[in-house]
Amino acid sequence: MGANDPPDMDNVGMKATQDARPIHRVYVDGFYIDKTDVTNAQFAEFVKATQYVTVAEHKPQAEDFPGAPPENLVAGSVVFAPPSHPVPLNNHLQWWTYVKGADWRHPLGPQSDIKGKENYPVVQVAYEDALAYAKWAGKRLPTEAQWEFAARGGQAGKPFVWGDDLRPHGQWMANTFQGHFPDTDRGDDGYVGIAPVAQFPPNPYGLYDMAGNVWQWTSDWYRPDTYQELAAAGGVARNPQGPESSYDPAEPGERKKVQRGGSFLCTDQYCSRYILGTRGKGEVSTGTNHLGFRCVKDGVQRVAAS
């Protein structure tokens, strides 16, 4: 598990891999994993069966946001809102905004919907929303180790889910960002923004969208030093479950889980976490329009990763 700096990535590659080192050996028991991210149609079936209400659809409570003006305590979620012109990349609030009325049915806000997008990945799901779906489906969320084992598809040491080259034979292999980030996505890969599931070739295990399109929740708490501790312990880490608590030096008060795979916003100009082995992170109660999930369940075979 883990990632080294890939060739030709320069400082962006170093940023992407700084919490994904050192590479270390891991063993995981056999498991089954969804071929695609959970789709809008699948999530709608769950909501219809259970009457579940997602975090984004609940009005925020004043005690959870001390000092917030009452008019801001309105149900909603976080949406990518690209500026109309180039901006410095040192402040993500220049392209992310909280939108009242944004939720899984209305990913970009109340004027949007998912009609005709049943085969798109469900987004605007907080961690507990993903957990609730997984439990209903008789599954669970993958550990970070399970996710990476599945993403590698049996290929050790490759920088990308599909192999060694970002664009083999000039072909785009994932839904990422082409153009000038964050203001101009040219859509050279065929999509500006989110795409339906399974529009790009699967990895060698037959899994789609293990890089790009939408980030995916895992069950591990995020800490930047997790891999250092695993490597220091020596030997092979068996079925690692992640640390007991989270810690992000950039936001030490926030509880974050590991997210994997990158999204349609990933680019070597800013976030190149479509690189295999790199790690993302997200506060557990926050959904966005580039974040989804897939599920796993236990199997009976045994497999080894290194």
N, C-alpha and C positions, 0 to 999 in steps of 0.2 A: 504494500500500500504506500501511497504517497506520490510525490512528483518532484522531479528535478526541473531546472530551467530548460525549456525546450529551445532548440536552435532558432535564431532570428527573432526572438521575442524581446531581447534587450531588457530595459527596466520594467516593462509591463509584465514580462514573464517572471521576473524576480518578485514582484509584488504578489503575483498570483500564487507563487509556490512557497512564500515565506512561512506559512503555518502548515505546510504539507510536507515538511521535511523533519527528520530524515526518512528515507524509504526504509520500511521495516517489514518483517515477515509476519503473515497472519494465516490462521487456519479457521475456516468456517464449516460448520455442519451443512449438509445439503438443505436446500430450501427451494420453494417455488416463488416466482416473481411475475407480476403482471407484465404482459408484453408492451403495453402502452400506459401512459398516464391515465388516471381516472378521467373519464369524459363528462361533459355536461349531461349527457343522457343518463349515464350511470349514476351520477350524483342526484339528478332529478328523481330517479327511481327510489333512491334512499330517502330523500326528503318526503316524497309522496307516501312511503311506507311508514315513516316514523314521525312526521310533522316536525322534523328537526329545524331549528332556527340557528343560523350561523352567527359567529361573533360579530361580523360586520353588520348584521341586521339588528343587533341589540343596541339600544341607546347607551353610550358610555356613562358610567356612574361617577358622580362628582367626587366621591371619596378616592377613586382610583386616579383622578387627575386634579389634585389640589391646586387651586388658583386659576383653573381654567374658566373663562367666561361661560355662563350658562348657555349662551347662544351657540357655543362651539360644541356642546355636548349633544351631538346629533349623530345618529347611526350613519356609518359610511366606512370608507376604506381608502387605501393609498393607490394612486394612479400615476402612471408615467405621463407627464405632460411636457413634451419637448418644447424648448424655447424656439423662437422664430429666427434666431441668429446664434452664431457661435458664442460660447461662454467658457470661462475657465472651468477646469474639471476638479476644483478643490472644494466644491460645495454641492452635494447631491440634491439639496433642496431647490436648486435651480431647475431640476427636471422631475422632481417628485412632489406630489401635492395630495393633501387629504381632501377627498371629494365626498360631500354629503350624498347619501343615497347609493353609493357604489357598493355592490355586493356580488355574489356569484351569478345572480340572474341579470345584473346590470354592471358588467365588469368595469366600464369606463364612467359610470354615473347613471342617474335616473333616465337620461335620454337614450341610453344604450340598452341592448338586450341580447339574448343568445338564440333568437329564432333563426333556424337554418344552420346553427352551429352546434348541433347535437354531438358531432364528432370532434369538437375542439376540446382541449383539456380544460377541466373546471379550474377556475382561478378565484382569487379573493377568498381563499380558505386559510384560516388560522390553524395552528397546530392542533388544537382540540377538535376542530371540525374534521380534520383528516383522521384523527384518532377515532372519532365517533363513526365515521363511514367505515373504517377498517374493521371495527368491532362488529358492526351490523353485517358486513360482508363475510364474517368468519375469518378475517385475516388480521394483519397488524402492519405497522410501518417498518421498513427495513432499518437495521442498524447501518451505521456508516460503512462498516466492513462488508456487510452483505451487499450494499448498494455498489461499492467499488468493485467487488468480485464480479457481480453481474455485468457491470458496465465494461469491464475489461474483456469479457467474452473469451476467456482462455488465452489471451495474448498478453504476455508479461512485458513490461518495460516500454510500452508504446505511449507516445504523447497524446494520441487521440483515440477515441472509441473505435474508429475504423482503421487505424494503423499509424503510419509514420508521417504522412504528408497531410497538411491542412486541406489541400484541394487536389486529390489524386486525379490525374488526367484532366485538370481544370474543372472538376465537378464539385459543386457545393454539397457537403455531406450533412449539414445541420442548419437549422434556422437560427442565424445569428445576425449581427448588425453590420451592414455595409454602407459606407458613406462617412459623413463627418458627425461624430458623436458629440452631443446628443441631439443635434438639431435636424440632421438630414439622414434618413435611412433610405437608401436607393432601392432596396429590395432586390439586389442582384440574385439572391438565392430563390427568388420567386415569391417572397412574402415580405410585406412591410407590417411589422407587428406579429402577432400570434398566428400560428398555422394550425390546421387540423392535425390530429395525431397521425403518425405513420406516413408522412409525406416524403421522408428521406430513407435511404437504405438502412436495414437493421444491422446491428452488430453481429458477430459470429454466433451468439447465443439466440439470435432471433428477436432481440429486444429493440424497440424503436425509441428514438428521441432520448437516449441516455446522455446526449449533449445538445444544448440549445433548446429553443422553443420556450419551455418554462422550467424554472427551478423546481426541485423536488425535496420535500421534507424527509428527514431521517429521524430516528428516535434518539440519537446521541445528543447530549448537551455539548455546546461548543466551548472549547478552550484552545487558545493558540498553541499551547505547549503539550497537547495530548500525545502527539507522535514522539516528541522528545522523551516523554516518560515511558512510553511503550518500548522505545528502542533501548532506553537505559536499563529496563528490566531484563533485557537479553532474551535469547531464545525465540520461540514462536508464540505470538499472542493468540490464544485460543478463544474464538467467539467473543471478541471484545465488545463490550456494551457501552463504551464511552465513559467519561468521568461522572462523578456523582453530582456535580453541580456545574453551572456555566460561569464563564468569566470572559468578558471582552474588554480589554484595556481601553478601547475607545469609548465604551459605554458600560462602565462597571456595574451600574445599577440595573441593567436589563437582563432578563432571563432569555437566553438564546439557544436554539437548536441548530444543528448542522443542516445545511441545505446543500444539495449536490446537483451538478450537471450544467449549470449556467442557463441562459435564456436567450430570447430573441434580441436582447439588448447587449449581449456580450460582443466585445470587439477588442482588438489588440491596442486600441487607443486608450482604453480605460479598464475594462474588466475582461480578462481572457480566461475565464474559468470554465470554458469548454475544454480546456486542457485536462486530460484524464489524470485524476489523483488530486486535483486542486479542490479547495473547500470553500463553501459559502456559509453564511450564518444569518439567522433571522429571529427577531423577537417573537415569542410564542403566540402573542395575541394579535399579531399584525398579519393581515393578508395583503397581497398586491395583485396587479393584473399580469404579473409575469411569474407567478408562483403556484404550483400545483403539487401533485403527489402521485405515487403508485404504491401498491401494497405487496406484501409477501405472506407466505405461510410456510410452516415447517414441512420439510420433506424427510425422506428416510435414507437417501444416499449420503455418502460423505465425500467432500471435495476439499482440495487444498489449494491455497493461494500463496504466492510469494512475490 
